[in-house]
Amino acid sequence: MENLPQFKFFVVDDDIFCSNMFEQYLSQLNHTDISCFSNGNDCLNNLDQNPDIIFLDYNMDDLTGFEVLKKIKRTNPNIYVVMVSGQESLKTVGDTLKYGAFDYIAKDATVCHKMKEVIDQIIQVKSELRKANPSLFSRMLSLF
């Protein structure tokens, strides 16, 4: 098994079935640091845990995923936020990407496969950033 970097994941979804499914899938990929939240406020209140990647549901009762995304990005723009939604309107996709989401995944039969692809992309991006400017990367890390 390849040696994967360990990320801290937040899974934010008010659908407990989806939340559990995503958590189990991430565990099967050998990720162990996973926190699940059933609403946007709980996610925002725990950002001091410095998650690397947040899988964020778009349609939630308390705050929309869009509102949560904007607040996450204001708090820490370096968190990779991946919007996960059953809603596939191009405006929704465009808005979430415009406001800083790393990617947008539709909740469909391939959602878990897409989650793995996005994690692989994030690993690639982090690796490229490290290679492109190692001193900047280490300076950024020293801030935390």
C-alpha positions as CSV (number, residue, x, y, z in Angstrom):
1,M,0.0,0.0,0.0
2,E,1.4,3.4,-0.9
3,N,2.2,5.7,1.9
4,L,-0.5,8.3,1.9
5,P,-0.1,11.7,3.5
6,Q,-2.3,11.9,6.5
7,F,-4.9,14.6,6.3
8,K,-7.4,15.9,8.9
9,F,-10.9,15.6,7.3
10,F,-14.1,17.3,8.2
11,V,-17.3,15.7,6.7
12,V,-20.2,18.2,7.0
13,D,-23.6,16.8,6.1
14,D,-27.0,16.9,7.8
15,D,-27.8,13.6,6.2
16,I,-26.4,11.1,8.7
17,F,-26.5,8.3,6.1
18,C,-24.2,10.2,3.7
19,S,-22.0,11.4,6.5
20,N,-21.5,7.8,7.8
21,M,-20.9,6.5,4.2
22,F,-18.2,9.2,3.6
23,E,-16.5,8.5,6.9
24,Q,-16.4,4.8,6.2
25,Y,-15.1,5.3,2.7
26,L,-12.3,7.6,4.0
27,S,-11.4,5.0,6.6
28,Q,-11.2,2.3,3.9
29,L,-8.6,4.6,2.2
30,N,-6.6,4.4,5.4
31,H,-7.4,8.0,6.6
32,T,-7.9,8.0,10.3
33,D,-8.4,11.7,11.3
34,I,-12.0,12.3,10.4
35,S,-14.6,14.5,12.2
36,C,-18.2,14.5,11.2
37,F,-20.6,17.4,11.7
38,S,-24.3,17.5,11.0
39,N,-24.5,21.2,10.5
40,G,-22.4,24.2,9.3
41,N,-22.2,25.9,12.7
42,D,-20.6,22.9,14.3
43,C,-18.0,22.8,11.5
44,L,-17.3,26.5,11.8
45,N,-16.9,26.2,15.6
46,N,-14.3,23.5,15.2
47,L,-12.1,25.2,12.5
48,D,-9.4,25.7,15.3
49,Q,-8.7,21.9,14.7
50,N,-7.1,23.0,11.4
51,P,-8.7,20.5,9.0
52,D,-6.9,20.0,5.7
53,I,-9.9,18.9,3.7
54,I,-13.6,19.6,4.3
55,F,-16.3,17.7,2.4
56,L,-19.2,20.1,2.7
57,D,-22.8,19.4,1.8
58,Y,-24.5,22.2,-0.1
59,N,-28.1,21.8,1.2
60,M,-28.3,22.0,4.9
61,D,-30.9,23.4,7.3
62,D,-29.0,25.8,9.5
63,L,-26.6,27.4,7.0
64,T,-26.2,26.6,3.4
65,G,-22.9,25.0,2.3
66,F,-22.3,28.2,0.4
67,E,-22.5,30.4,3.5
68,V,-20.3,27.9,5.4
69,L,-17.8,27.9,2.5
70,K,-17.4,31.7,2.6
71,K,-16.9,31.7,6.4
72,I,-14.3,28.9,6.2
73,K,-12.4,30.8,3.5
74,R,-12.4,34.0,5.5
75,T,-11.1,32.0,8.6
76,N,-8.5,29.9,6.8
77,P,-8.1,30.2,3.0
78,N,-5.7,27.3,2.9
79,I,-8.3,24.7,3.8
80,Y,-9.4,22.6,0.8
81,V,-13.2,22.7,0.7
82,V,-15.0,20.2,-1.6
83,M,-18.7,20.9,-2.0
84,V,-20.8,17.8,-2.2
85,S,-24.4,18.1,-3.4
86,G,-27.3,16.5,-5.0
87,Q,-28.0,19.9,-6.7
88,E,-26.2,20.2,-10.0
89,S,-27.2,23.6,-11.2
90,L,-24.3,25.3,-13.1
91,K,-24.9,28.5,-11.2
92,T,-24.4,26.6,-7.9
93,V,-21.3,24.9,-9.2
94,G,-19.9,28.2,-10.5
95,D,-20.6,30.2,-7.3
96,T,-19.0,27.6,-5.1
97,L,-15.9,27.5,-7.2
98,K,-15.8,31.3,-7.5
99,Y,-15.8,31.6,-3.7
100,G,-13.0,29.2,-3.2
101,A,-14.2,25.6,-3.2
102,F,-11.4,23.3,-4.6
103,D,-14.0,21.2,-6.4
104,Y,-17.7,20.3,-6.6
105,I,-18.9,16.7,-6.4
106,A,-22.4,15.5,-7.3
107,K,-24.0,13.1,-4.9
108,D,-24.5,10.2,-7.2
109,A,-23.5,6.5,-7.5
110,T,-19.8,7.5,-8.1
111,V,-19.5,10.1,-5.2
112,C,-17.0,8.0,-3.2
113,H,-14.9,7.4,-6.3
114,K,-14.9,11.1,-7.0
115,M,-13.9,11.8,-3.4
116,K,-10.8,9.7,-3.9
117,E,-10.0,11.5,-7.1
118,V,-10.2,14.9,-5.4
119,I,-8.0,13.7,-2.6
120,D,-5.4,12.5,-5.1
121,Q,-5.6,15.9,-6.9
122,I,-5.1,17.7,-3.6
123,I,-2.0,15.5,-2.8
124,Q,-0.7,16.5,-6.3
125,V,-1.4,20.2,-5.8
126,K,0.4,20.1,-2.3
127,S,3.3,18.3,-3.8
128,E,3.6,20.8,-6.7
129,L,3.4,23.7,-4.3
130,R,6.1,22.2,-2.2
131,K,8.4,21.7,-5.2
132,A,7.6,25.1,-6.7
133,N,8.5,27.1,-3.6
134,P,9.9,25.0,-0.7
135,S,10.9,28.0,1.4
136,L,7.4,29.6,1.0
137,F,5.9,26.2,1.9
138,S,8.0,25.9,5.1
139,R,7.3,29.5,6.0
140,M,3.6,28.9,5.6
141,L,3.8,25.8,7.8
142,S,5.7,27.6,10.5
143,L,2.7,30.0,10.9
144,F,0.7,27.1,12.3
